[in-house]
């Protein structure tokens, strides 16, 4: 059942007021200590670092030290970032992996989710543009089993150096907007996960887009690679057929009006021209979705509905 317009206006006004309040900066889940302060890191941000430290390093808890200060707030749970990543065995000094520096593309990591606990804690010490050195005890890494493939024993710590090139929003942070009658209702959990109720009515004949939250970030252009959270449901029975929220983290792909698009046309239509921080709802007609053939669990001729959080544009 849809809320009466007066109640929707009141709810939106309250939400706008709350959105305008200054939220406290997230507190890091680790701090500098004797072990992380022993890690010497040299070289320019973005370039492969030179890392030296005495062995073995045996911290009781994950520690992090800032090598290069960044801008903005510390990363928080649910945020995706693009990083350069250098990992070493903290007991032996052996290099494990160095990736995402120099001419290499930075790699995506998620704070929380399936990321190793110690790496997530270390990332909460970082912000966009920063370089941090993190020392992780076994309990926050691979535990008593270690990792035989990486030659990490049960008692081995990890030393990790992060260069945070770009950080993305954990969820849409724009101002709530009113939607037209007949449009699916969306209710958000505290973490931003949408609950969707499709009306018991015939769908629109054509693809229709509504801005649910109005962001104020960069405008998405055709050909951009965007980072998003989304949930998609079938109009006919409200069944969720795909959701990044259920997969544990955001995803990224190219949206385009041309053949280089990595998503269905209706998805691109919903995002192109919108601003980062926005949340959009889009009713995707079959011709802008999977057509008469369908795909997987999506039957032919299906009308779809997506709620999409636009979290950032890669490389900008």
N, C-alpha and C positions, 0 to 999 in steps of 0.2 A: 504494500500500500504506500502511495506517495504521501509525503508530508504536505499539509496545507501550506500555501505560499507564505503566509504570515510567519509560520514556525520556521520555514526554510530561511527567510530573511533574518529572523532573530538569530538562528544558529550560525548563519554566515557572518553576521555582524560580530558575534562573540568570538568566532574563530579568527576573524581579521584582527580583532583587538589583541587576542593572544599571540597571533603571529607577529604583531608589531612589538611585542615585548622582547627585550634582549635576553637570550638564553645564555646560561653560564657556559663558559668554554669547557669542553670535556677534560677531565683530569687524566693524565697518563697513568697506565697500569703498571709502570715500572719507573725506576729512577736510576741515576748514576750511582756507581758503587766502585769498590776497589778493583774488581775484575774489568769492568767496562772502561775504567779510566786508564787501564794498562794497554788498551788497544790503540796503537798509533796508526793513523790513517792520513795519507798525503795524496795530493793530486787535486785537479780541478773538479768541481761538480760536473757530473755527466760523463767524465772520463774514467777509465778503469782505475780504481784506487790501488795504491800501494799500501798493504796492510801488514803490520808487524805486531806481534804480541808474545810474551813469554808463555811457555807451556809447563805444566797444564794449568788452565784456568778452571777454577772449581767454585763457581758462585752457588750460594744456597737458593737464590731466587733470580729471576730474569732481571738483568740490569741494562740500562741504555745510557749512552753519553752522546751529546750533540757535538758533531764535528763542524758542520756548517749550518748556521741558523736559516730557517725558512720563513715563509710568510703565512699569516693566517692562523687558524686554530689547529690544534692537534687533531690527528685522525681519530675517528671513533668507530665503534662497532657498526657493521653494515656498510661501511664505505669501501668502495673500490678505488685503488690507486694504480698508477703506472710507475714502475720503479726499475732502477738498476739494482742488481742483487748479487752480492759476493758472499759466499758461504764457506766457512772453514771448520775443520775439526778443532775444537778448542783444547783438546787434550794432546793432540799430536802436531798441530799446526798445518796439517795437510789441507790443500785446497779441495773443496768438494764441487763447487759450481760458481762460475762467474758469468753473468748474463745481463744483457740490457744496458750495456755501457757503450760509449763511443758511437760507432755507426750502427750498432744493433738497436732494434726497436726495444723500448722498455717493456717489461712484462707486467701483466695484470695480477694484482694480489688483492685479496679481500680481508679486511679486518674482521676477525671472527669467522664464523662458518667452519669450513673444513681446513682452514689454515692452522698450522701448528700453533699451539697455545703461546709459546715463547715468541714466535715471530709476530703474532697478533699483538702481544703486549708491547713488543719493541716498536711496532708501527704506531702505537698510540703516543709514543714520545716524539713522533715526527710530524711535520707539516709540509705543505707543498713547497718545493725548493730546498728542503733540508737534506743533510746527510747525517745519519746516525749510526753509531756502532753499538751493537747489541750482543750481549753474552747470555746464552741460554743454558740452564742446567738440564740434565737428562730428564727430570720430571716434567719439564715444559717442552721437551723435544720428542724423542722416540721412546722414552721410558726404559724399563728394565730389559726390553727386547732389543734395543738398539735398532740399527738398520744395516744388515749384512751387505746389501747391494751398494750402499754408500760408504762402507767400511767404518761405520759408527758403532762403537761398542756400548754396552749397557751403562758404563760410567763416563762416557764421553759427553762433554759439553759442545755447544756450537758457538761460533763467532760469526756474526752476520753484519754486513755493512749495506745499508739501504740509501740510495739516492731517489727521493720522491719527485718525479718529474711532473705528475699531474694527479690531483685528487678530485673525486666526483662526489656529488651529493649522495647521502644514503637513501633519501626519498624526496619526492616533490615538496618544495617549501613555499609555493606560491599562495596567493590569497584565494580563498574559496569563492566560487562563482555560482550563480543560479543556472539551472538547466531547464530546457523546455519540457512541457507536458509530454508524456509518452516515451520519454527517454529512460533507459534503465537507471535504477537507484543504486548509489554506491555509498557504502559505509566503511570507514577506515579503522583498522586496529591501531593501537598506539605506535607500532613499528612502521606503519604505512601500508600494511597489507590490506588490499581491498576485499570487501564482501559485496557481491553483485546480485541484484534482483532484477531479472528481465520482466517487463510487464507482460501480462497475459493478453497479448494483442498481436495483430499482424505487424511484421517489421516494416521499416521504411523501404521504399522502392529503390532508393539510391543510397550510396555511402554518405553518412552524416557524421559530422564531428562536433563535439561540444567541449569547451574548455572547462574543466572541473576546478582546477586551481591555476591562477594566472601567475606565471613566473616573471622574473625581471632580468634573466641572464641573456646570454648570447642567443641570437636567432638562428635556428637550424636552417641550413640551405641544402638544396639538392646536391647530392654527392658527398655529404658529410657522413663521417662515422660517428654514431651517437651511442652513448651508454644509457641503458634504460632498464627499468623494472616494468613488468607487464603481467597481466592476467587476461586470458582469453576464454570466453564461454560461448556455447552454442545458444543462439536465440531460442530455438524450439523448446529446450528443456533445461536451460541454465547450467548445463554440465561444463565444468572446467576442463578444457582439453590441453591447456598449456599455461604454465605460470613460472616465471623466474623466482617468485617468492617461495615456491615449493622446491625449486632446484637449489636454493641456498645462496643465491647471489645474483647481481645484475648481469646483463650481457651487453654486447655491443655488435653493431652491424651497420652497413652502409644503407642509407635511405636515399632514394633517387627517383626522379621522374623519367630516367632513362633506363637502358637495359642493364646498367651496372648495379641496380638495386639488389640487395640481398634479402629483401622481404616482399611480401605480397603488396600490390599497389595500394590497397586500402590502408595498410600500416604506414606507408610512406606519405600518403595524403594526410594522415592524421598528424604527423610530426613536422613535416616541412612547413616552415613559416612560423612555428611555435618557438617559444623562448625556454631556455634551460630553467629548470625549477617548476615548470608547468606540469600539470597532470591533465591528460585529455582522455575523453571517452569517445570511441568511434564505433558506429554501427557499420559493419562492412558487408555490402551487398555481394552476392555470389560472384558477379563479374569482376569485382575488385579483390576477391578472395581466392577460393580454390575451384570456382566454376562448377560445371556439371559433373566433373570427374571426382571432386573431393580428394582427400588424401588421409591416410591413416585412419584415425577415429572420426574424422570430419566427413560427413556424407556429402554426396554431390548436391549442389543447389543450396547449401547451407548458408544462412545469414549468421555472421559472427559479431560478437561485441568484445572489444578490448578496453581495458583501463591501462593507460601507459604513463609512467613517471619518466620525465625527461631529465636525466641526471647530469649530462654533460656532453660536450663535443670533443672527440679525441684530437689532440694536437693543437688546440686553441686555448 
